[in-house]
Amino acid sequence: MMTRPLLLQRTLAIVAGLFGIVTLVSGGRVLLGADPGYVVYRPLLVFNTVMGAVYLFTGVRGWFDAQLGRRGALVIVVLNVLMLAFIAWLFLAESSVVARQSVAAMSLRTVVWLVLWAGFRRAARR
């Protein structure tokens, strides 16, 4: 029978891995030419697609070790916050460079990973 901390750890790992797969697929589609329907800031697109692989890797690591999941999630949160701050600054300075949808999506990614980090932190304590 699985303990509560292990169940939490595995659930977080699955969410992280699925989030990584979705990010890789959506970023890959746009990189291959799909039109998302709004202005695409290419450096952000590349960042997010690469981060999709990091998300997936962190999910796999988190499946086996909550401490590794916690550390990976923290690195992701920091990188996402830095990118969010940068694109928010670009949006405010020159809104035609970065779409509002990109700022919203990066905000969502940052919040999701903040929650994942908090969850892995809790699972790692037990």
C-alpha positions in Angstrom: 0.0 0.0 0.0 1.3 3.5 -0.9 1.8 6.0 1.9 0.3 9.5 1.6 3.6 11.2 1.0 4.5 8.7 -1.8 1.0 9.1 -3.4 1.5 12.9 -3.3 5.0 12.6 -4.8 3.8 10.3 -7.6 0.8 12.5 -8.4 3.0 15.6 -8.6 5.4 13.7 -10.8 2.6 12.7 -13.2 1.3 16.3 -13.4 4.8 17.6 -14.0 5.5 15.0 -16.7 2.1 15.6 -18.5 2.7 19.3 -18.3 6.1 18.8 -19.9 4.6 16.6 -22.7 1.9 19.2 -23.4 4.5 22.0 -23.5 6.7 20.1 -25.8 3.9 19.2 -28.2 2.4 22.7 -28.3 5.8 24.4 -28.6 7.0 21.9 -31.2 3.8 22.5 -33.3 4.4 26.2 -33.4 8.1 25.8 -34.1 7.1 23.6 -37.1 4.8 26.3 -38.5 1.4 26.0 -36.8 -0.2 29.4 -36.3 -1.4 30.0 -32.6 -3.4 33.0 -33.7 -1.4 35.6 -31.9 2.1 37.2 -32.1 4.8 34.7 -31.3 7.9 36.0 -29.6 10.4 33.4 -30.8 12.9 33.5 -27.9 9.9 32.7 -25.5 8.7 29.9 -27.8 12.2 28.3 -27.8 12.5 28.8 -24.0 9.1 27.2 -23.4 9.8 24.3 -25.7 13.2 23.6 -24.1 11.5 23.9 -20.7 9.0 21.3 -21.7 11.8 18.8 -21.8 13.0 20.1 -18.4 9.5 19.7 -17.0 9.3 16.1 -18.3 12.8 15.3 -16.9 11.8 16.8 -13.5 8.6 14.8 -13.5 10.6 11.6 -14.0 13.1 12.5 -11.3 10.3 13.5 -9.0 8.7 10.0 -9.5 11.7 8.4 -7.9 12.8 11.0 -5.4 10.8 13.9 -3.9 13.9 15.8 -3.0 15.0 15.8 -6.7 11.6 16.8 -7.8 11.6 19.7 -5.3 15.0 20.9 -6.5 14.1 20.6 -10.1 10.8 22.4 -9.5 12.6 25.2 -7.7 15.0 25.8 -10.6 12.0 25.8 -13.0 10.1 28.3 -10.8 13.2 30.6 -10.8 13.7 30.4 -14.5 10.0 30.9 -15.2 9.8 33.9 -12.9 12.8 35.5 -14.7 11.3 34.9 -18.1 7.9 36.1 -17.0 9.5 39.3 -15.6 11.3 39.8 -18.9 8.3 39.3 -21.2 6.1 41.4 -18.9 8.6 44.2 -19.2 8.6 43.8 -23.0 4.9 43.7 -23.1 4.6 46.9 -21.1 7.3 48.6 -23.1 6.3 47.5 -26.6 3.1 45.4 -26.6 3.5 44.4 -30.3 6.5 42.3 -29.4 4.9 39.9 -26.9 1.2 38.9 -27.0 -1.0 39.3 -23.9 -1.7 35.5 -24.3 2.0 34.8 -23.9 2.2 36.8 -20.6 -0.9 34.9 -19.4 0.5 31.5 -20.4 3.8 32.2 -18.7 2.0 33.4 -15.6 0.1 30.1 -15.6 3.3 28.0 -16.0 4.9 29.9 -13.2 2.0 29.3 -10.8 1.7 25.6 -11.8 5.4 25.1 -11.0 5.2 27.0 -7.8 2.4 24.7 -6.7 4.4 21.6 -7.9 7.4 22.9 -5.9 5.4 23.3 -2.8 3.9 19.9 -3.2 7.3 18.2 -3.7 8.6 20.1 -0.8 5.8 18.7 1.4 6.3 15.2 0.0 10.1 15.4 0.6 9.6 16.3 4.3 8.0 13.0 5.2 
